[in-house]
Amino acid sequence: MRIDSCRSCGKMLKENKKCAICKQTNEFFCANCGNISITQIHSQCMLIDFSYKLLESPIKLSKI
């Protein structure tokens, strides 16, 4: 979801951050008043990142 204007002053917003997974802009900032938008969380990207981190972590097996 793209936000085109600042909620504080109404000026156009610029890209601030991009999603690490899909590379779409997920945070905007206003050069006029300095307002930064709430970071938009992509649920599918979050699940992909979470699954990757689970696979990346070492599994420790304990002997019984």
BALOBA-1460 file (C-alpha; in Angstrom, 3 decimals):
// residues 64
<rec num="1" residu="m" x="0.000" y="0.000" z="0.000"/>
<rec num="2" residu="r" x="1.534" y="3.297" z="-1.097"/>
<rec num="3" residu="i" x="1.037" y="6.526" z="0.833"/>
<rec num="4" residu="d" x="1.489" y="9.545" z="-1.453"/>
<rec num="5" residu="s" x="1.149" y="12.500" z="0.921"/>
<rec num="6" residu="c" x="2.233" y="13.314" z="4.473"/>
<rec num="7" residu="r" x="-0.470" y="13.076" z="7.119"/>
<rec num="8" residu="s" x="1.013" y="16.058" z="8.970"/>
<rec num="9" residu="c" x="1.600" y="18.652" z="6.247"/>
<rec num="10" residu="g" x="0.179" y="17.156" z="3.030"/>
<rec num="11" residu="k" x="3.438" y="17.303" z="1.020"/>
<rec num="12" residu="m" x="4.647" y="14.410" z="-1.138"/>
<rec num="13" residu="l" x="6.509" y="11.614" z="0.647"/>
<rec num="14" residu="k" x="9.826" y="10.088" z="-0.397"/>
<rec num="15" residu="e" x="11.116" y="6.532" z="0.008"/>
<rec num="16" residu="n" x="12.901" y="5.885" z="3.293"/>
<rec num="17" residu="k" x="13.317" y="2.086" z="3.542"/>
<rec num="18" residu="k" x="12.692" y="-0.953" z="1.361"/>
<rec num="19" residu="c" x="11.678" y="-4.464" z="2.354"/>
<rec num="20" residu="a" x="14.714" y="-6.763" z="2.564"/>
<rec num="21" residu="i" x="12.780" y="-9.606" z="0.919"/>
<rec num="22" residu="c" x="10.675" y="-8.094" z="-1.911"/>
<rec num="23" residu="k" x="12.530" y="-4.760" z="-2.282"/>
<rec num="24" residu="q" x="9.289" y="-2.727" z="-2.300"/>
<rec num="25" residu="t" x="9.198" y="0.520" z="-0.344"/>
<rec num="26" residu="n" x="7.738" y="-0.049" z="3.112"/>
<rec num="27" residu="e" x="8.584" y="3.222" z="4.881"/>
<rec num="28" residu="f" x="8.314" y="6.850" z="3.709"/>
<rec num="29" residu="f" x="9.503" y="10.215" z="5.019"/>
<rec num="30" residu="c" x="8.496" y="13.830" z="4.480"/>
<rec num="31" residu="a" x="11.340" y="16.184" z="3.519"/>
<rec num="32" residu="n" x="9.155" y="19.154" z="4.504"/>
<rec num="33" residu="c" x="8.287" y="18.342" z="8.136"/>
<rec num="34" residu="g" x="10.515" y="15.328" z="8.869"/>
<rec num="35" residu="n" x="7.607" y="12.989" z="9.570"/>
<rec num="36" residu="i" x="8.368" y="9.277" z="9.042"/>
<rec num="37" residu="s" x="5.520" y="6.894" z="8.195"/>
<rec num="38" residu="i" x="4.827" y="3.691" z="10.084"/>
<rec num="39" residu="t" x="6.796" y="0.795" z="8.590"/>
<rec num="40" residu="q" x="4.478" y="-1.392" z="6.535"/>
<rec num="41" residu="i" x="4.969" y="-5.089" z="7.273"/>
<rec num="42" residu="h" x="4.440" y="-7.544" z="4.429"/>
<rec num="43" residu="s" x="3.079" y="-10.722" z="6.004"/>
<rec num="44" residu="q" x="4.433" y="-13.042" z="3.275"/>
<rec num="45" residu="c" x="7.896" y="-11.468" z="3.484"/>
<rec num="46" residu="m" x="7.848" y="-11.819" z="7.270"/>
<rec num="47" residu="l" x="7.019" y="-15.543" z="6.962"/>
<rec num="48" residu="i" x="9.785" y="-16.061" z="4.390"/>
<rec num="49" residu="d" x="12.307" y="-14.283" z="6.624"/>
<rec num="50" residu="f" x="11.160" y="-16.233" z="9.700"/>
<rec num="51" residu="s" x="11.404" y="-19.568" z="7.862"/>
<rec num="52" residu="y" x="14.884" y="-18.692" z="6.602"/>
<rec num="53" residu="k" x="16.056" y="-17.828" z="10.115"/>
<rec num="54" residu="l" x="14.684" y="-21.141" z="11.440"/>
<rec num="55" residu="l" x="16.567" y="-23.071" z="8.762"/>
<rec num="56" residu="e" x="19.717" y="-21.049" z="9.377"/>
<rec num="57" residu="s" x="19.915" y="-21.703" z="13.136"/>
<rec num="58" residu="p" x="21.933" y="-24.731" z="14.250"/>
<rec num="59" residu="i" x="20.034" y="-27.631" z="15.764"/>
<rec num="60" residu="k" x="21.493" y="-29.024" z="18.947"/>
<rec num="61" residu="l" x="20.685" y="-32.630" z="19.685"/>
<rec num="62" residu="s" x="20.996" y="-33.829" z="23.236"/>
<rec num="63" residu="k" x="21.861" y="-37.399" z="24.132"/>
<rec num="64" residu="i" x="19.423" y="-39.162" z="26.404"/>
